[in-house]
Amino acid sequence: MHIPDAVARTLALSDPPARRTDTPIKLVFFVGSIEAAREQAGALGGALDAPDSQWQFQGGAVCDGYDPEGNVFQLRERMRRPG
């Protein structure tokens, strides 16, 4: 099955994909390492925002990214406690 030609002509594809920021839901995933996830996302066709755009929230690092279709998600890395 494929997209009908009339529909396909109306789609605008871009590389990187345009971010879909106007959705009512943003998925949040907890990861062991945002840096490792950054490499993995790039290898799979998505991307994470630059490291200097990360922020701290409730004791952990947070970073937004997007998948190969432009869907925005958020990753949260729990900070490791000393000892």
Backbone as a printed PyTorch tensor [residue, N CA C, xyz], in Angstrom:
tensor([[[ 0.8510, -1.1710,  0.0000],
         [ 0.0000,  0.0000,  0.0000],
         [ 0.8980,  1.2360,  0.0000]],

        [[ 0.4870,  2.2650, -0.6970],
         [ 1.2500,  3.5040, -0.7150],
         [ 0.3050,  4.6980, -0.6370]],

        [[ 0.8660,  5.8500, -0.4050],
         [ 0.0690,  7.0790, -0.3180],
         [-0.4320,  7.4290, -1.7220]],

        [[-1.7170,  7.7320, -1.8620],
         [-2.2280,  8.1230, -3.1810],
         [-1.4690,  9.3520, -3.6970]],

        [[-1.2430,  9.4040, -5.0060],
         [-0.4850, 10.5020, -5.6150],
         [-1.0400, 11.8750, -5.2570]],

        [[-2.3600, 12.0150, -5.2270],
         [-2.9740, 13.3150, -4.9060],
         [-2.5960, 13.7620, -3.4990]],

        [[-2.4890, 12.8180, -2.5680],
         [-2.1050, 13.1400, -1.1930],
         [-0.5980, 13.3890, -1.1300]],

        [[ 0.1840, 12.5570, -1.7890],
         [ 1.6400, 12.6840, -1.7620],
         [ 2.0910, 14.0480, -2.2780]],

        [[ 1.4080, 14.5880, -3.2660],
         [ 1.7810, 15.8990, -3.8160],
         [ 1.5730, 17.0300, -2.8160]],

        [[ 0.7480, 16.8240, -1.8050],
         [ 0.4830, 17.8780, -0.8200],
         [ 1.4600, 17.8430,  0.3520]],

        [[ 2.2850, 16.8120,  0.4440],
         [ 3.2130, 16.6660,  1.5600],
         [ 4.5160, 17.4050,  1.2740]],

        [[ 4.9920, 18.1080,  2.2740],
         [ 6.2820, 18.7890,  2.1690],
         [ 7.2610, 18.0910,  3.1040]],

        [[ 8.2750, 17.4770,  2.5270],
         [ 9.2790, 16.7870,  3.3240],
         [10.5160, 17.6610,  3.4230]],

        [[11.1530, 17.6340,  4.5760],
         [12.3720, 18.4070,  4.7500],
         [13.3770, 17.5800,  5.5360]],

        [[14.6410, 17.9370,  5.4080],
         [15.6960, 17.2340,  6.1140],
         [16.5900, 18.2600,  6.7820]],

        [[16.5660, 18.4220,  8.0930],
         [15.8260, 17.6150,  9.0620],
         [14.3250, 17.8840,  8.9660]],

        [[13.5330, 16.9700,  9.4970],
         [12.0820, 17.1560,  9.4170],
         [11.6250, 18.3810, 10.2050]],

        [[10.5670, 19.0040,  9.7260],
         [ 9.9800, 20.1380, 10.4570],
         [ 9.4210, 19.6190, 11.7770]],

        [[ 9.7050, 20.3330, 12.8410],
         [ 9.2140, 19.9050, 14.1520],
         [ 7.7130, 20.1100, 14.2700]],

        [[ 7.0610, 19.1240, 14.8340],
         [ 5.6160, 19.2040, 15.0940],
         [ 5.4290, 19.7050, 16.5170]],

        [[ 5.3900, 21.0080, 16.6730],
         [ 5.3250, 21.5970, 18.0080],
         [ 3.9200, 21.9400, 18.4610]],

        [[ 2.9450, 21.8030, 17.5820],
         [ 1.5760, 22.2080, 17.9270],
         [ 0.7060, 21.0190, 18.3100]],

        [[ 1.2700, 20.0290, 18.9710],
         [ 0.4850, 18.8850, 19.4080],
         [ 0.2020, 19.0090, 20.9050]],

        [[-0.8780, 18.4500, 21.3780],
         [-1.2240, 18.5810, 22.7970],
         [-0.4170, 17.6610, 23.7220]],

        [[ 0.4110, 16.7920, 23.1400],
         [ 1.1440, 15.8160, 23.9480],
         [ 2.6280, 15.8740, 23.6070]],

        [[ 3.4680, 15.8510, 24.6400],
         [ 4.9150, 15.6810, 24.4430],
         [ 5.3310, 14.5000, 25.3080]],

        [[ 5.8120, 13.4550, 24.6640],
         [ 6.2540, 12.2770, 25.3970],
         [ 7.5470, 12.5820, 26.1340]],

        [[ 7.6770, 12.0260, 27.3300],
         [ 8.8760, 12.1900, 28.1570],
         [ 9.4240, 10.8030, 28.4500]],

        [[10.7280, 10.6290, 28.1700],
         [11.3920,  9.3540, 28.4030],
         [12.5600,  9.5640, 29.3570]],

        [[12.6960,  8.6820, 30.3330],
         [13.8180,  8.7230, 31.2560],
         [14.9250,  7.8340, 30.6940]],

        [[16.1290,  8.3860, 30.6290],
         [17.2670,  7.6700, 30.0600],
         [18.4320,  7.6910, 31.0310]],

        [[19.3360,  6.7420, 30.8680],
         [20.5180,  6.7030, 31.7020],
         [21.5220,  7.7770, 31.3420]],

        [[21.5640,  8.1550, 30.0590],
         [22.5270,  9.1480, 29.5980],
         [21.9570,  9.9140, 28.4070]],

        [[21.7800, 11.2160, 28.5730],
         [21.3060, 12.0330, 27.4510],
         [22.3510, 12.0360, 26.3450]],

        [[23.6250, 12.0640, 26.6930],
         [24.6780, 12.0860, 25.6680],
         [24.6420, 10.8160, 24.8170]],

        [[24.4710,  9.6640, 25.4370],
         [24.3560,  8.4110, 24.6800],
         [23.0940,  8.4210, 23.8180]],

        [[22.0120,  8.9450, 24.3640],
         [20.7570,  9.0260, 23.6070],
         [20.9020,  9.9800, 22.4210]],

        [[21.6950, 11.0360, 22.5780],
         [21.9380, 11.9990, 21.4870],
         [22.5740, 11.2730, 20.2940]],

        [[23.5680, 10.4530, 20.5630],
         [24.2230,  9.6960, 19.4870],
         [23.2510,  8.7150, 18.8410]],

        [[22.4830,  8.0200, 19.6590],
         [21.5230,  7.0350, 19.1540],
         [20.4420,  7.7040, 18.3070]],

        [[19.9220,  8.8430, 18.7740],
         [18.8720,  9.5520, 18.0270],
         [19.3710,  9.9390, 16.6460]],

        [[20.5970, 10.4460, 16.5720],
         [21.1630, 10.8230, 15.2840],
         [21.3170,  9.6400, 14.3520]],

        [[21.7210,  8.5110, 14.8920],
         [21.8910,  7.3060, 14.0810],
         [20.5640,  6.7790, 13.5520]],

        [[19.4730,  7.1050, 14.2570],
         [18.1530,  6.5950, 13.8660],
         [17.3150,  7.6090, 13.0920]],

        [[17.9080,  8.7550, 12.7270],
         [17.1900,  9.7200, 11.9040],
         [16.5440, 10.8680, 12.6460]],

        [[16.6820, 10.9180, 13.9470],
         [16.1560, 12.0280, 14.7320],
         [17.3100, 12.8680, 15.2490]],

        [[17.0610, 13.6650, 16.2500],
         [18.1280, 14.4740, 16.8410],
         [17.6790, 15.0030, 18.1890]],

        [[18.6470, 15.3480, 19.0160],
         [18.3840, 16.0550, 20.2680],
         [18.9190, 17.4660, 20.1100]],

        [[18.3430, 18.3860, 20.8590],
         [18.8380, 19.7530, 20.8490],
         [20.2890, 19.7640, 21.3240]],

        [[20.9970, 20.8310, 21.0160],
         [22.4080, 20.9610, 21.3760],
         [22.5940, 20.8650, 22.8840]],

        [[23.7500, 20.3650, 23.3230],
         [23.9980, 20.2260, 24.7600],
         [23.8290, 21.5280, 25.5470]],

        [[24.1340, 22.6650, 24.9270],
         [23.9970, 23.9250, 25.6690],
         [22.5530, 24.3590, 25.8540]],

        [[21.6100, 23.6220, 25.2500],
         [20.1920, 23.9510, 25.4510],
         [19.5450, 23.0730, 26.5260]],

        [[20.3120, 22.1400, 27.1110],
         [19.7910, 21.3180, 28.2080],
         [19.5570, 22.1910, 29.4300]],

        [[18.6880, 21.7250, 30.2940],
         [18.4480, 22.4400, 31.5350],
         [18.2650, 21.4360, 32.6600]],

        [[18.2870, 21.9470, 33.8850],
         [18.1260, 21.1200, 35.0720],
         [16.6980, 21.2540, 35.5930]],

        [[16.1210, 20.1300, 36.0120],
         [14.7740, 20.1350, 36.5650],
         [14.6630, 19.0010, 37.5680]],

        [[14.2600, 19.3140, 38.7610],
         [14.0650, 18.3280, 39.8290],
         [15.2520, 17.3850, 39.9650]],

        [[16.4470, 17.9490, 39.9280],
         [17.6500, 17.1650, 40.1580],
         [18.1880, 16.3950, 38.9720]],

        [[17.6470, 16.6060, 37.7980],
         [18.1360, 15.8790, 36.6260],
         [18.2500, 16.7610, 35.4050]],

        [[19.0100, 16.2860, 34.4290],
         [19.1630, 17.0050, 33.1640],
         [17.9700, 16.7050, 32.2590]],

        [[17.5730, 17.7070, 31.4650],
         [16.4320, 17.5920, 30.5640],
         [16.8300, 18.1310, 29.1990]],

        [[16.3670, 17.4610, 28.1400],
         [16.6740, 17.9080, 26.7880],
         [15.5350, 17.4970, 25.8520]],

        [[15.1600, 18.3930, 24.9450],
         [14.1520, 18.0670, 23.9340],
         [14.8260, 17.5250, 22.6790]],

        [[14.0600, 16.7980, 21.9060],
         [14.5380, 16.2680, 20.6380],
         [13.3580, 15.9820, 19.7340]],

        [[13.6470, 15.3960, 18.5760],
         [12.5750, 15.0320, 17.6480],
         [12.9270, 13.7220, 16.9520]],

        [[11.8700, 12.9960, 16.5550],
         [12.0650, 11.7290, 15.8620],
         [12.1380, 11.9830, 14.3510]],

        [[12.3260, 10.9340, 13.5300],
         [12.4660, 11.1300, 12.0920],
         [11.2500, 11.7610, 11.4110]],

        [[10.0960, 11.7510, 12.0740],
         [ 8.8960, 12.3640, 11.4990],
         [ 8.6570, 13.7700, 12.0310]],

        [[ 9.5330, 14.2670, 12.9030],
         [ 9.3980, 15.6130, 13.4410],
         [ 8.6360, 15.7020, 14.7470]],

        [[ 8.2080, 14.5650, 15.2890],
         [ 7.4980, 14.5780, 16.5690],
         [ 8.4620, 14.9400, 17.6950]],

        [[ 8.1020, 15.9310, 18.4930],
         [ 8.9590, 16.3980, 19.5750],
         [ 8.7610, 15.5320, 20.8130]],

        [[ 9.8600, 15.2160, 21.4750],
         [ 9.8130, 14.4640, 22.7310],
         [10.8210, 15.0740, 23.6870]],

        [[10.7930, 14.6200, 24.9120],
         [11.7210, 15.1260, 25.9210],
         [12.4190, 13.9500, 26.5870]],

        [[13.7100, 14.1090, 26.8370],
         [14.4680, 13.1110, 27.5850],
         [14.8630, 13.6950, 28.9200]],

        [[14.8050, 12.8770, 29.9440],
         [15.2380, 13.2890, 31.2790],
         [16.2370, 12.2720, 31.7940]],

        [[17.3550, 12.7900, 32.2650],
         [18.4110, 11.9660, 32.8350],
         [18.4700, 12.2460, 34.3240]],

        [[18.3050, 11.2160, 35.1020],
         [18.3870, 11.3990, 36.5540],
         [19.8380, 11.6290, 36.9400]],

        [[20.0560, 12.5970, 37.7940],
         [21.4070, 12.8650, 38.2650],
         [21.8160, 11.7640, 39.2300]],

        [[23.0530, 11.3690, 39.1350],
         [23.5480, 10.3090, 40.0200],
         [23.8970, 10.8980, 41.3780]],

        [[23.4760, 10.1970, 42.3990],
         [23.7780, 10.6510, 43.7740],
         [25.1800, 10.1870, 44.1580]],

        [[25.9180, 11.0440, 44.8200],
         [27.2720, 10.6370, 45.2440],
         [27.2210,  9.4790, 46.2270]],

        [[28.2260,  8.6230, 46.0990],
         [28.3910,  7.5480, 47.0650],
         [27.5750,  6.4020, 46.7730]]])
